[in-house]
Amino acid sequence: MVGLEMLTGGFINVAGHAIPTKHLLWLFSIFTGFLMCKIVYDLTGVVSSLTFGGYAKLKKKEKLEWNNRGFSTFHALFVATASLYLLTVSDLFDGGPENEIIINRTSTFADTVLGISIGYFLSDLAMIIFYFPALGGFEYILHHGLSMFSIIQSLLSGQAQIYIFMVLFTESTTPFVNLRWYLDIAGMKNSKLYVGNGVALFFGWLVARILLFIYFFYHMFTHFDQLAHGSSRAVSDECILVLENRKRYDKNGDEGKKKQVMNTVGSFSDTLGEYPCLTGLL
């Protein structure tokens, strides 16, 4: 238990939640996330070589990112679906025990999803560092580090998981971002699929990264009493450490500029959420 407190910097209280049986579940989930990334990475290369003739002509760096985006897409689909289920279908954050405040609700499935996401972030971070700077610069290392720190705090404390899953649902836009990159590399920027994907990306971004955050802040406001009195410092940290996975984009041409604008919109939304946390309201 002391080791867990040191891991989280003493910011959270893990007593009563981080029991030995859960330790095994968390480790298994993280390992599953590792394994998932490895399998999908290899399958992406195999399937692409069999179905896309241009794959063999790609440069080594492009093949690396091509396969990397394969498990990025798979993780995004998994975590977005799981988050949607936990937030809307499951009664975990709706019809839970009356004596248990909503920010302290968790379940075995919820912990498993968070563990798998940690495994994904660790895998992607390892690739970024190993192939640095082919898959991204220091900003990606910082992003993944903060993301994992936030998820780990929520996992160990069992707190604020509803907000973690709201933010993880924004991963639903990642498949569209990755498909846009794939089509660009494949020389299909003028195809109907490229245009259709762009439209889908716009509306997906509007719903998952703008409208959702409006509801995110509204929900925090309406549950202000629980946030202020029923939680540890983990809630504040999770509000500050935004998990949006802004995937890599090309740095040249109009394509890169458009995506930088979209990321700027996301950053503005993040900043609005950080203000009440930084000013001590929570």
C-alpha positions in Angstrom: 0.0 0.0 0.0 2.9 2.3 0.8 4.2 1.7 -2.7 1.0 2.7 -4.3 0.9 5.9 -2.3 4.5 6.7 -3.5 3.4 5.9 -7.1 0.6 8.5 -7.0 2.7 11.1 -5.2 0.5 10.9 -2.1 -2.2 12.8 -4.0 -4.9 10.2 -3.5 -6.1 7.8 -0.8 -6.1 4.2 -2.1 -7.1 2.6 1.2 -10.2 0.4 0.8 -10.1 0.3 -3.0 -6.6 -0.9 -3.9 -7.0 -4.4 -2.4 -4.8 -7.4 -3.5 -7.4 -9.0 -5.7 -7.7 -5.7 -7.6 -4.0 -5.5 -8.0 -4.1 -8.7 -10.1 -7.0 -7.4 -12.1 -5.2 -4.2 -12.9 -1.9 -5.9 -13.9 -3.8 -8.4 -16.1 -5.7 -5.6 -17.8 -2.6 -3.6 -18.4 -0.9 -6.7 -19.9 -4.0 -7.3 -22.0 -3.6 -3.7 -23.4 0.1 -4.5 -24.2 -0.9 -7.7 -26.0 -3.7 -6.1 -27.8 -1.4 -3.4 -29.3 1.2 -6.0 -30.3 -1.3 -8.3 -32.0 -3.1 -5.5 -33.9 0.2 -3.9 -34.9 1.4 -7.1 -36.5 -2.0 -7.8 -38.1 -2.2 -4.3 -39.6 1.0 -4.9 -41.4 0.0 -8.4 -42.6 -3.5 -7.4 -43.8 -2.3 -4.2 -45.4 0.4 -6.0 -47.4 -2.3 -8.4 -48.7 -5.0 -5.9 -49.5 -3.2 -2.7 -50.4 -0.6 -2.8 -53.1 0.9 0.5 -52.2 1.8 -0.7 -48.7 5.0 -2.4 -50.0 6.1 0.9 -51.6 5.8 2.9 -48.4 8.9 4.1 -46.7 10.0 2.5 -43.4 8.8 5.4 -41.4 5.5 5.4 -43.1 5.0 1.7 -42.5 5.9 2.3 -38.9 3.2 4.9 -38.5 0.7 3.0 -40.6 0.9 0.0 -38.3 1.0 2.2 -35.2 -2.3 3.9 -36.3 -3.7 0.4 -36.6 -3.7 -0.3 -32.9 -4.5 3.3 -32.2 -7.7 2.9 -34.1 -8.5 -0.4 -32.5 -8.0 1.1 -29.0 -10.1 4.1 -29.9 -13.0 1.9 -31.1 -12.8 -0.3 -28.0 -12.5 2.5 -25.4 -15.1 4.7 -27.0 -17.6 1.8 -27.2 -16.9 0.8 -23.6 -17.2 4.3 -22.3 -20.5 4.8 -24.2 -21.8 1.6 -22.6 -20.7 2.5 -19.1 -22.1 6.1 -19.4 -25.4 5.4 -21.1 -26.4 1.7 -21.0 -25.0 0.5 -17.7 -26.6 1.7 -14.5 -23.1 2.2 -12.9 -23.4 6.0 -13.0 -27.2 6.1 -12.9 -28.9 3.6 -10.6 -26.1 2.9 -8.2 -26.5 2.6 -4.4 -28.1 5.6 -2.9 -25.5 5.9 -0.3 -22.6 6.0 -2.8 -21.9 9.3 -4.5 -21.5 9.2 -8.3 -17.9 10.2 -8.4 -17.0 7.2 -6.2 -18.7 4.6 -8.3 -16.7 1.9 -10.1 -16.9 -1.7 -11.2 -14.7 -4.6 -12.3 -15.5 -3.9 -16.0 -14.7 -0.2 -15.6 -11.4 -0.9 -13.9 -10.6 -3.4 -16.7 -11.2 -0.8 -19.4 -9.0 1.7 -17.6 -6.2 -0.9 -17.2 -6.3 -1.7 -20.9 -6.1 2.0 -21.8 -3.0 2.3 -19.6 -1.5 -0.7 -21.5 -2.2 1.1 -24.8 -0.7 4.4 -23.6 2.4 2.6 -22.3 2.8 0.7 -25.6 2.4 3.8 -27.7 4.7 5.8 -25.4 7.3 3.1 -25.7 7.2 3.2 -29.5 7.4 7.0 -29.5 10.5 7.0 -27.3 12.2 4.0 -29.1 11.7 5.6 -32.6 12.0 9.2 -31.4 11.2 11.5 -33.1 9.6 9.5 -36.0 6.3 9.1 -34.2 6.2 12.4 -32.4 8.2 14.9 -30.3 8.4 15.7 -26.6 4.8 17.0 -26.6 3.5 13.4 -27.2 5.7 12.0 -24.4 4.2 14.7 -22.1 0.7 14.0 -23.3 0.9 10.3 -22.8 2.6 10.7 -19.4 -0.1 13.0 -18.1 -2.8 10.8 -19.5 -1.5 7.7 -17.8 -1.0 9.7 -14.5 -4.7 10.8 -14.6 -6.0 7.3 -15.4 -3.8 5.6 -12.8 -5.0 8.0 -10.1 -8.7 7.3 -11.0 -8.0 3.6 -11.1 -6.2 3.3 -7.8 -8.6 5.6 -5.9 -11.8 4.4 -7.6 -12.8 8.1 -7.9 -14.0 10.4 -10.8 -14.2 7.5 -13.2 -17.4 9.0 -14.7 -15.3 12.0 -15.9 -12.5 9.8 -17.1 -14.9 7.8 -19.3 -16.4 11.0 -20.7 -13.0 12.2 -21.8 -12.0 8.7 -23.1 -15.2 8.8 -25.3 -13.5 11.6 -27.3 -11.4 8.8 -28.7 -14.4 8.1 -31.0 -12.9 10.8 -33.4 -9.6 9.0 -33.7 -10.6 6.5 -36.3 -11.7 9.3 -38.6 -8.4 11.1 -38.0 -6.4 8.0 -38.8 -8.5 7.2 -41.9 -7.8 10.7 -43.1 -4.1 10.0 -42.8 -4.4 6.6 -44.5 -6.2 8.1 -47.5 -3.7 10.9 -47.7 -0.8 8.5 -47.8 -2.6 6.3 -50.3 -3.0 9.3 -52.6 -6.8 9.4 -52.3 -7.3 13.0 -51.2 -9.7 13.6 -54.1 -11.9 10.5 -53.5 -15.5 10.6 -52.2 -14.4 8.6 -49.2 -12.0 11.3 -48.2 -14.6 13.9 -48.4 -17.2 11.8 -46.6 -14.7 11.0 -43.9 -14.0 14.7 -43.5 -17.7 15.5 -43.0 -18.0 12.6 -40.5 -14.9 13.9 -38.7 -16.4 17.4 -38.4 -19.6 16.2 -36.9 -17.9 13.6 -34.7 -15.5 16.4 -33.4 -18.5 18.7 -32.8 -20.3 16.0 -30.7 -17.5 14.2 -28.9 -15.1 17.1 -28.3 -17.2 20.2 -28.0 -20.8 19.4 -27.1 -19.7 16.6 -24.8 -17.4 18.9 -22.9 -20.3 21.4 -22.4 -22.2 18.5 -20.7 -19.0 17.5 -18.9 -18.7 21.0 -17.2 -22.5 21.1 -16.6 -22.4 17.7 -14.9 -19.5 18.9 -12.7 -21.4 22.0 -11.8 -24.5 20.1 -10.8 -22.5 17.7 -8.7 -20.3 20.4 -7.2 -21.1 19.3 -3.6 -19.7 15.9 -4.3 -16.6 17.2 -6.0 -15.9 19.7 -3.2 -16.6 17.5 -0.2 -16.7 13.8 -1.3 -13.5 13.3 -3.1 -9.7 13.5 -2.8 -7.3 15.6 -4.8 -7.6 13.1 -7.6 -10.7 14.8 -8.9 -8.9 18.1 -9.4 -5.9 16.4 -11.0 -8.2 14.5 -13.4 -9.9 17.7 -14.4 -6.6 19.3 -15.2 -4.9 16.4 -17.0 -6.9 16.1 -20.2 -6.7 12.8 -22.0 -7.6 13.9 -25.5 -5.5 11.8 -27.9 -4.6 14.3 -30.7 -3.0 12.0 -33.2 0.0 13.0 -35.2 -0.5 15.0 -38.4 1.7 16.1 -41.3 3.4 19.4 -40.6 3.4 20.7 -44.1 0.7 22.0 -46.4 -3.0 22.9 -45.9 -3.8 19.5 -44.4 -1.5 20.2 -41.4 -2.9 23.7 -41.0 -6.5 22.5 -40.9 -5.7 19.9 -38.3 -3.8 22.4 -36.2 -6.9 24.6 -36.2 -9.0 21.6 -35.0 -6.4 20.9 -32.2 -6.5 24.6 -31.2 -10.3 24.3 -30.8 -9.7 21.2 -28.6 -7.1 23.1 -26.6 -9.5 26.0 -26.0 -12.1 23.6 -24.7 -9.5 22.0 -22.4 -8.4 25.4 -21.1 -12.0 26.3 -20.1 -12.1 23.1 -18.0 -8.8 23.7 -16.3 -9.7 27.2 -15.1 -12.0 26.2 -12.2 -9.5 23.5 -11.1 -6.5 25.8 -11.2 -8.3 28.5 -9.2 -9.2 26.1 -6.5 -12.9 25.9 -6.9 -12.7 22.1 -6.8 
